[in-house]
Amino acid sequence: MKADVFFVVGTSAVVYPAAGLVYTAKASGATIVEVNLEETEISSSVNYSYFGRAGEILPKIFEEYKLKANS
């Protein structure tokens, strides 16, 4: 409930109670970032979706963040 950004990584996002965390974070104003191999039931509800392998995508997101934070 206090997150600014909430990452959803490598999940089908249909198994509760964990799947409910996405909606709790969103309702609390967090930016939701989904990283998964394919589209899920929550893809239309998130702010950003990245499809592919988490081990490849997450380092790229981190590098982008570092570049923006240092500029």
N, C-alpha and C positions, 0 to 999 in steps of 0.2 A: 504494500500500500504506500510505501515511501519511495519507491523506485522512480528515477527519472527515465531510465531506459530499461526495458525488459526484453531479454533475448529468449527466444523459443528455438531450441536447436535439436534437430534430429528426432522429432516426435510426430506421431500421427495427430496429436492434440485432441484425442477423443477419449482418453482414459482418465476418469475422474477419481479422486479430487484434483489431481495435478493439472488437468486441462482447464479447470476453473480459474487457475491463477492468471491466465491470460486476460480474462474478462475483469478480474479484480484489479489488475495493474492498469488496464485501459480505463476503467471507470475512475481510477485514482489520478488519471492524467499522464500516465507513463507513455512514452513512445515505444511501440511494440515492433521488434525486429525478428522476423522469422527466417531461419536458415534450415533448409531441408532439401532432400533430393527431389521432391516433387511437391506440387500444390496440395494443400490440406484443407480441411473444413474451416480453418481459421484464416486462411490466406486473404479472403476478402475483408477481414476485420482488422488486419494489422496495418501498420504504417509503412513498413518496408518488408518485401519478400525477396530472398536470394535463394535460387535453386541450384544445387550442386552439393559437392562434398564439403562438410563443415571444416575439415582440416585444410581446405584450400580457400574457402570463403572468409572464415573468421580472421586469419592473418591479414587479408586484404582490407577488411573493415578496420582492423586495428591500425594498420599503416595509414589509412585515410584519416582516421581520428588523430593520430600523432601529427600528421602534416598540418591539419587544420588547427590543432591546439598550439602548434609552434609558429603559426603565422600571425 
